[in-house]
Amino acid sequence: MLPSLRLSTSVSTLRATSWRDLAGWGLASLFVVSIVKTLAPDAVKPLLRSASLALPLLLMMAKDLVHAPDAWQRLRRAHAARAPWHVRVSALLPPELVGMLRLDRLLWIGCWHRLRRQPAPCALPHGLGLGYLERGAYGTATAVVFVSLLLELPVHVLLLNLFIEDADQLGLLHALGAAAVLYTLAWVLGDRWYIGAGGHVMTDDALHLRVGVRVDGVLPLAAIARLELVDAPLPVWRRRHGVARRDMLLVTPFDQPNCVLVLDEEAQVDILHWQVKKRLPRHVFLYLDRPALLATRLRQRTRA
């Protein structure tokens, strides 16, 4: 009974863990094994080298296996809809991976439009604007990224020239570094173009959530039980109120949230999060320039 209970707990934990968090675990395992390898005897180092490569792969395989029934259901739906072959192939892939590929394509398109100075599309309806750029740190963070990248290039070249003598290897590393910088710049420019003026919109019956192409969805006001202010760092607030990570969603461009929407227990609302359709959990954390404005409107609506 105990082994089966542990297996069930492990499966539930893997299913609740996002692919991004799993990638973080994989990188952490590589880091830990590399530290152990430097301290281990020479006879054990080949085994640890193999383990450092095997651990991230095992995590990915385990995550893929626990989601195999979901992939099969997606494939059956695609087959029933007579979808083209590329849709059937993508049905077998993790939705987060497909979403990241879509996000990557959209951000490169946004970067191209930004460079051509084309205006960003505005698909939000008319209503009460709830901005998050006026007092937020998104603009500052974007500037810091640009400055860091411009400073990183000469430092990167200098350090590589000091420690690497092989010309072919040096050229390859320079090319990889330049590609990484270019990719980061494209993502930052594309993200900034899609965010535009920056803000959510509250209409008479819904809250339209929008953070560029990262978050897009409509939350009916009837599904919101209450709004609470977040007066502490998010990990501290979550521990204080007993909110698990699987029961929360962060909807901010960069800043720490300053308010949280607590949804009704029966609420079933789907939005697009990182280009993946996702069911909203009970707690939706937001950063707003003026959270009191949303709180006042929600109270007025409740009284009415």
N, C-alpha and C positions, 0 to 999 in steps of 0.2 A: 504493500500500500504506500509506504513512504517513498520508494523510488519512483512510482508512477506519479505521486503528488509533486515530487521535485521536477519530473519531466514536464508535467502540465504547467508548473510555474515558469520553467525556463522557456517553454513555447509561448506562453502569454507575454513574457518579458520581451522576447524577440519580436513578436508581432507588434507590440506597443512601441518598440524602438524604431525611430525613423532611420532611413538609410544614411542620412547625414550624420546622425549620432553614431551609427555603426562605423562609418568611415573614421570618425574621431577615435573610437575605440581601437580600430586597426592601427591608426597612426600612434596612439599611445602604447600599444603593444610593441610596435617596432622600436619606439624610444626606450621602453623598459628593457627589452631584450638586448638592445645595443649597449646599454649601460652595464647590464649583467655580463655581456660578452667581454667588455674591457677588463672586468675584474676576475673573470673565470680563468682557470688553467688552460694552457694551449691545447690539451687533449680534448676539452669539451667545446672549444670554440667552433669547430665545424658543425657540431650538432646544434648549437645555438644559432648559427647562421641559417641553417635550414629551418629552424623553428621560427625565426623572425620573418621568413617568407611564408611559412605555412599558416601562422596564426591569423593574419588578415584574410587569407583565402578561406580558411575554415569558418570564420565568422560570416563571410559573404555566402558560403554554401549553406550554412545553417539558416540564415535569414531567408535565402531563396527557397529552401525546402519547406519552411513553415508557411510560406505564402504560395506554395504550389497549388493548393485548391483554389485560391483566388485567381491565379493565372489561368487555370483550366476553365473557370466560369467565364472569364473575360474572353477566352478563345471561343467558347461555345456561343456567346452572344455575338461575337464578330462573324462567326460562321453562319449563324441564323440570319443575320442581317445581310449576308452575301457581300461582306466588306472586301475591299481589294487586299492583295497579299501583304502589302506593307503594314496595313492595319492589323492583320492577324499576327504578324511577327511582333509588332509593338505590344500586342496584347499579352505576349509571353514575357515581356520585359517588366522590371519593376516600374510602377507608375512614376516614382520619384525620378528615375533615370530618364524616362520619356519626357517628364516635365522639365528637367534640367536642359535637355536637348532643345526643347521648344523655347525655353527661356533664353538660352544662348543665342539661338537664331533671332529672336525678337530684339535682344540687346544689341546685336550687331546691326540690325536694321535701324534701331533707334540711334545708334552712333552715327550711321550714315546720314540720317535726317538731321541730326544735330549739327554735323559738319556743314551740311547744306543750308543751315539756318531755317529749316522748315518749321512752322508752328506745330506744336504737339496737339493731337486730337483731344477733344473734350467730349466724352460720352456720358458725363454725369448729368442728371436732370437738374432743373431749377429747384432751389430750396435753401435751407440754412447751411451756409458753408462752415465747415469745421476744419480749419487749417492746422497744419503741423510743421510748417517751415519757418514761420515768422519768429518764433522763440526757440525753435529746436536747434539741434547741433548738426543737422544734415549738411548744410552748406559748409560749415567749418570742417566737417569730416571729409567732404569732397576735396576741399582745398588742401587738407593735410595729405590726402592720398596723392594728389598731383605733385606736391613738394617732395614727398617721400620718394616717389618714383624718379623724379628728376635728380635727386641727390643719390639715389641708389645706383644709377647707371655708372657714374664715374668711380664710385667706391667699388662696385662690382668688378669693373674692368681692372682697377688697381690691385685688388686682392687676388684675383685670378692670375694676373701676370706675376705676382710675387711667389705664388705657391705652385703653379703648374708650369712645367717647362715644355711639355709635348705640344707642338704647334697644332696638330690635328685635334687633339682633345681640347685645347684652349679655344679653337675656333668653334667647336661644337657647343661648348659651354657658353660662349658669348652669344651664339645664335639662340640657344634655349633661353638665356636671360632676356635677350631683346624680345623674343616672342612672348615671354611671360609679362613683360612690361606693356607690350602692345595690347595683349589680351585684357589686362587690368584696365588700361585706359579706355578701351572700347566698351567694357562693361560699365565703367563709371559714367562715361558720356551717354551711353544708351539709357541707363537707369535714370539719369538726370533729365533726359529729354522726355521720357514717358511720365515721370512724376509731374512735370510742368509746374503749375502754380501750387500744387500740393494741397490736398484736402479731401475730406469726406463730405457727404451731403445728406442732410436730414430732410425728408419730405413729410407729408402729413401722416404717412402710414409705414415708412421704412427708413432705415439708415443705410445709405449706399457707401460701402467701404471701398476705398481705392488707394493703393500705394503702387503707382506705376503698373508694371506687368507682374509684380510680385503678389499682389492681393487684389482681387476684384470679386465683389459679391453684394448681394442685397439681403439685409437683415431686417425682417419685419419688426416693427416696434412692439407688436403684441407678444413677440417671443422674448422680450427683455423684461426680466423680473425687477432688476434695480441696477443702479450705477453706484460704484464705490470709488473713492479716491485712493490712490496708491501712494502712501506717505513714507515709504521706505524702499530700499533696494529690492528688486523683484525676488531674489532668493529668500531674503528675510521676511518679506510680506507673505510669500507662499508658505513658509514654515509656520508663521504666526497664525495663518488662517487654515492650515491643513489642506492646501491645494496641491495635488500631485501634478507632475509635468504633463502626464497624458490627459489631464483635465483642463488644459489651458492652451491658448493660442496667442501668439504675439503678433500684433498688427501695427508695426511702427516702421518708419523709414530707416531710422538709426538709433533714436533716442530710447532711453529707459522709459517704460510706460508710467503715466501719472494717473490713470484711471482704469477701471475694469468694468466691463459689462457682464453681469451675472444673468444667464439665460434661464428660462423656465426648464424644469427637469424634462418636460415632454417635448421641448423644442427640437425640431429636426430641420436644420438649415444647412445647405451646402453652398460653399463658395469656392472660388479658384485661388489656391494658395501655392505659390511657386509653380504655377501652371499645372497643378494637380487638383482635381476635384476632391474637396475634403469636407467632412461633416464637422460643423462647429462644435467644440466642446462647451462645457458649462461656463467657463470663464474666458472672456475675450479681452485681452489687455491692449490698451490704446495709448498713444501719446497724442495729446491735443494741446494747441496753444492756449485754449481757454476751455478746460474741462467743465468749469462751472456753468458755461453756456449750455452744454448738452444736458447737464444735470437739471438745470432749471426747466428746459423744454420738456424733458421726460416727466418731471413733477407736474408741470401744467397739463400735460396730456393725461396723466393718471387722474388728476382732479376732475378733468372734463369728462 
